[in-house]
Amino acid sequence: MALNTPKITPTKKITVHSVSDALPRAHYQRCPQCDTLFMLPKMKSHQSAYCPRCNAKIRDGRDWSLTRLAAMAITMLLLMPFAFSEPLLRLYLLGMRIDANLLEGVWQMTRQGDPVTAAMVLFCTVGAPLILVASIAYLWLGNILGMNLRPVLLMLERLKEWVMLDIYLVGIGVASIKVQDYAYLEPGIGLFAFIALVLLSVLTLIHLNVEQLWDRFYPQRPAIRPDEHLRACLGCHFTGFPDARGRCPRCHIPLRLRRNHSLQKCWAALIASMVFLFPANLLPISVIYVNGGRQEDTIMSGIVSLADSNIAVAAIVFIASILVPFTKVIVMFTLLVSIHFKCEQGLRTRILLLRFVTWIGRWSMLDLFVISLMMSLIDRDQLLSFNMGPAAFYFGAAVILTILAVEWLDSRLLWDAHESGNARFAD
């Protein structure tokens, strides 16, 4: 196998180092996304490395220390009671003031008889941020007490895409535009705490370098010689040989050639999401009562009515609720079929599409967040009332399943299929 040297970038400029430029402390590593074995030169603390084959980022430059992350976590923890329970918005309807907050919206969804959908919203807006804060605190305290930090480090890498406070903030803006036609709105004190919490969480996730934490707490001797039996761990991204029990020597999860049952689990999640998308788009997702009249809205009809007041916001909701879920389904279906038939054309395009749907998929939760906040605002059995429709559960389930389908797909299978197709064509 020909060995390559990854691209090293100190800032925005990308430079390529040849094998002869590698410093004495260089070592060999496999890319967890395409399984290429390459030589990683000695890197400075501020540099990042990219795979020479698929251009995936394989190593981040040194980032915030654990002490700074712990300070951010403590600040977030102090803000959470105000951001979650204090009013985000105040609505004045028929001389009455109604305060809306995040937890009230979740409670209204539960009271209406849909605790599963409420649990989806609660986990993405309260549960995942709390787990993030608790994990960072556990790392800081556990390091002092000598506790086992491996489970927390493994969880942190997967937790990033489930912290959706930024999407909920966009949902607050969408809900405000929907409600302003019926009543007067003003921001509550909780909104300022929530905006500060969003900014801190985004900064924390950007500067949370899990690879750096692995190197600090569980340093391992890297491979200094190329060997076909070197394996890349998908849990901690360490490249090495399995231990006596077949585990990664750093994180102790099984070190396999490819992820077990990746295609089967991905197909199952994708097919289930396709089934759920039909009732999610055909059934009403919201029911509004105005002066005793009942108005049902599907996802599409709600977008059309929102376009009458603000076409830009309607476009955002259309992209998040219609375009993104169906795009993810089409892309994942195409990728799985290409693996099955060992397609050798358009590999880099498929890799880019996989990365795109991985990044954009979480934004589909926007509609559920808007529904939750709307129920907190105007579900008060007044002349104006807002109820959740049956499509909300199916839509939330479809979004979660598409996220899991992307997570379960081992991208190295795309490269395996590409190479198999080329070999068959050469024969």
Backbone hydrogen bonds, N-H to C=O, Kabsch-Sander energy under -0.5 kcal/mol:
donor,donor_aa,acceptor,acceptor_aa,energy
4,N,37,L,-0.7
7,K,50,Y,-1.9
8,I,15,T,-2.1
9,T,48,S,-2.8
11,T,13,K,-0.5
15,T,8,I,-1.9
15,T,13,K,-0.5
17,H,6,P,-0.8
21,D,18,S,-1.3
22,A,19,V,-1.4
26,A,23,L,-2.2
27,H,40,L,-2.0
28,Y,223,A,-3.3
29,Q,38,F,-2.4
31,C,36,T,-2.0
35,D,31,C,-2.3
38,F,29,Q,-2.7
38,F,36,T,-0.6
39,M,4,N,-2.5
40,L,27,H,-3.8
40,L,38,F,-0.6
47,Q,44,K,-1.6
48,S,9,T,-2.1
49,A,59,R,-2.4
50,Y,7,K,-2.8
51,C,56,A,-2.9
55,N,51,C,-1.4
58,I,49,A,-2.3
58,I,56,A,-0.5
59,R,49,A,-1.5
62,R,45,S,-5.0
69,L,65,S,-2.2
70,A,66,L,-2.5
71,A,67,T,-1.9
72,M,68,R,-2.2
73,A,69,L,-2.4
74,I,70,A,-2.4
75,T,71,A,-2.1
76,M,72,M,-2.5
77,L,73,A,-2.4
78,L,74,I,-1.9
79,L,75,T,-1.6
80,M,76,M,-1.8
82,F,79,L,-0.5
83,A,79,L,-2.6
84,F,80,M,-2.6
85,S,81,P,-1.6
86,E,82,F,-1.3
88,L,100,A,-3.5
89,L,100,A,-1.4
90,R,186,E,-2.9
91,L,98,I,-2.9
92,Y,184,Y,-2.7
93,L,91,L,-0.6
93,L,96,M,-2.6
96,M,93,L,-1.9
98,I,91,L,-3.2
98,I,96,M,-0.5
100,A,89,L,-2.6
103,L,84,F,-1.8
105,G,101,N,-1.6
106,V,102,L,-1.7
107,W,103,L,-2.3
108,Q,104,E,-2.4
109,M,105,G,-1.9
110,T,106,V,-2.0
111,R,107,W,-2.8
112,Q,108,Q,-1.6
113,G,110,T,-1.7
114,D,109,M,-1.7
118,A,114,D,-1.8
119,A,115,P,-2.2
120,M,116,V,-1.8
121,V,117,T,-1.9
122,L,118,A,-2.7
123,F,119,A,-2.6
124,C,120,M,-1.9
125,T,121,V,-1.7
126,V,122,L,-2.5
127,G,122,L,-2.6
128,A,123,F,-3.9
130,L,126,V,-2.1
131,I,127,G,-2.5
132,L,128,A,-2.4
133,V,129,P,-2.3
134,A,130,L,-2.9
135,S,131,I,-2.6
136,I,132,L,-2.1
137,A,133,V,-2.2
138,Y,134,A,-2.4
139,L,135,S,-2.4
140,W,136,I,-2.2
141,L,137,A,-2.8
142,G,138,Y,-3.6
143,N,139,L,-1.8
144,I,140,W,-0.9
145,L,141,L,-2.0
146,G,142,G,-1.1
147,M,142,G,-2.5
149,L,147,M,-0.6
153,L,149,L,-2.2
154,L,150,R,-2.5
155,M,151,P,-1.7
156,L,152,V,-2.2
157,E,153,L,-1.0
158,R,154,L,-0.7
159,L,155,M,-1.4
160,K,156,L,-0.9
162,W,159,L,-1.5
163,V,159,L,-0.7
163,V,160,K,-0.9
164,M,124,C,-2.2
164,M,162,W,-0.9
168,Y,164,M,-2.0
169,L,165,L,-1.9
170,V,166,D,-1.5
171,G,167,I,-2.1
172,I,168,Y,-1.8
173,G,169,L,-1.4
174,V,170,V,-2.1
175,A,171,G,-2.7
176,S,172,I,-2.1
177,I,173,G,-1.7
178,K,174,V,-1.9
179,V,175,A,-2.2
180,Q,176,S,-1.8
181,D,178,K,-0.5
182,Y,179,V,-2.4
183,A,179,V,-1.7
184,Y,92,Y,-1.5
186,E,90,R,-1.9
188,G,88,L,-2.3
190,G,87,P,-2.1
191,L,87,P,-0.9
191,L,188,G,-1.0
192,F,188,G,-0.7
193,A,189,I,-1.2
194,F,190,G,-2.5
195,I,191,L,-2.5
196,A,192,F,-2.0
197,L,193,A,-2.1
198,V,194,F,-2.5
199,L,195,I,-2.3
200,L,196,A,-2.3
201,S,197,L,-2.4
202,V,198,V,-2.5
203,L,199,L,-2.3
204,T,200,L,-2.4
205,L,201,S,-2.4
206,I,202,V,-2.2
207,H,203,L,-2.1
208,L,204,T,-0.5
209,N,207,H,-1.1
210,V,208,L,-1.0
213,L,209,N,-1.5
214,W,210,V,-2.4
215,D,211,E,-2.3
216,R,212,Q,-1.5
217,F,213,L,-2.7
218,Y,214,W,-2.7
223,A,28,Y,-0.6
230,L,227,D,-1.7
231,R,240,G,-2.6
233,C,231,R,-0.5
233,C,238,F,-2.4
237,H,233,C,-1.4
240,G,231,R,-2.2
240,G,238,F,-0.6
243,D,247,R,-2.4
246,G,243,D,-2.0
248,C,253,I,-2.9
252,H,248,C,-1.7
255,L,246,G,-2.6
256,R,254,P,-0.9
262,S,259,R,-1.2
265,K,261,H,-2.2
266,C,262,S,-2.2
267,W,263,L,-2.8
268,A,264,Q,-2.2
269,A,265,K,-2.3
270,L,266,C,-2.4
271,I,267,W,-2.8
272,A,268,A,-2.1
273,S,269,A,-2.1
274,M,270,L,-2.1
275,V,271,I,-2.1
276,F,272,A,-2.1
277,L,273,S,-1.7
278,F,274,M,-0.7
278,F,275,V,-0.6
280,A,276,F,-1.8
281,N,277,L,-1.4
281,N,278,F,-0.6
282,L,278,F,-1.8
283,L,279,P,-2.2
285,I,297,D,-2.5
286,S,297,D,-1.6
287,V,387,N,-2.7
288,I,295,Q,-2.9
289,Y,385,S,-2.9
290,V,288,I,-0.6
290,V,293,G,-2.2
291,N,383,L,-2.0
292,G,383,L,-0.6
293,G,290,V,-2.0
295,Q,288,I,-2.6
297,D,286,S,-2.6
302,G,298,T,-2.2
303,I,299,I,-1.6
304,V,300,M,-2.2
305,S,301,S,-2.3
306,L,302,G,-2.0
307,A,303,I,-1.8
308,D,304,V,-0.7
308,D,305,S,-0.6
309,S,305,S,-0.5
309,S,306,L,-1.0
310,N,306,L,-2.4
314,A,310,N,-2.0
315,A,311,I,-1.9
316,I,312,A,-1.6
317,V,313,V,-2.4
318,F,314,A,-2.5
319,I,315,A,-2.4
320,A,316,I,-2.5
321,S,317,V,-3.0
322,I,318,F,-2.2
323,L,318,F,-2.3
324,V,319,I,-2.8
326,F,322,I,-1.6
327,T,323,L,-2.3
328,K,324,V,-2.7
329,V,325,P,-2.0
330,I,326,F,-2.5
331,V,327,T,-2.9
332,M,328,K,-2.8
333,F,329,V,-2.4
334,T,330,I,-2.4
335,L,331,V,-2.5
336,L,332,M,-2.5
337,V,333,F,-2.3
338,S,334,T,-2.3
339,I,335,L,-1.8
340,H,336,L,-2.2
341,F,337,V,-2.5
342,K,339,I,-0.7
343,C,338,S,-2.3
350,R,346,G,-1.9
351,I,347,L,-2.2
352,L,348,R,-2.2
353,L,349,T,-2.2
354,L,350,R,-2.2
355,R,351,I,-2.1
356,F,352,L,-2.1
357,V,353,L,-2.6
358,T,354,L,-1.7
359,W,355,R,-1.7
360,I,356,F,-2.5
361,G,357,V,-1.6
363,W,360,I,-1.5
364,S,361,G,-1.6
365,M,362,R,-1.6
366,L,363,W,-1.5
367,D,364,S,-0.8
369,F,365,M,-1.8
370,V,366,L,-2.2
371,I,367,D,-2.2
372,S,368,L,-2.3
373,L,369,F,-2.1
374,M,370,V,-2.5
375,M,371,I,-2.3
376,S,372,S,-1.4
377,L,373,L,-1.7
378,I,374,M,-2.6
379,D,375,M,-1.3
380,R,378,I,-1.3
380,R,384,L,-0.5
382,Q,384,L,-0.7
385,S,289,Y,-2.2
387,N,287,V,-3.1
389,G,285,I,-2.2
391,A,284,P,-2.2
392,A,389,G,-1.4
393,F,390,P,-0.5
394,Y,390,P,-0.8
395,F,391,A,-2.7
396,G,392,A,-2.6
397,A,393,F,-2.6
398,A,394,Y,-2.2
399,V,395,F,-2.3
400,I,396,G,-2.3
401,L,397,A,-2.3
402,T,398,A,-2.1
403,I,399,V,-2.0
404,L,400,I,-2.2
405,A,401,L,-2.4
406,V,402,T,-2.0
407,E,403,I,-2.0
408,W,404,L,-2.5
409,L,405,A,-1.0
411,S,409,L,-0.8
413,L,410,D,-2.0
414,L,411,S,-1.2
415,W,411,S,-0.9
416,D,412,R,-2.1
417,A,413,L,-2.5
418,H,414,L,-2.0
419,E,415,W,-2.4
420,S,416,D,-2.4
421,G,417,A,-2.5
422,N,418,H,-2.1
423,A,419,E,-2.3
424,R,420,S,-2.4
425,F,421,G,-2.3
426,A,422,N,-2.4
427,D,423,A,-1.9
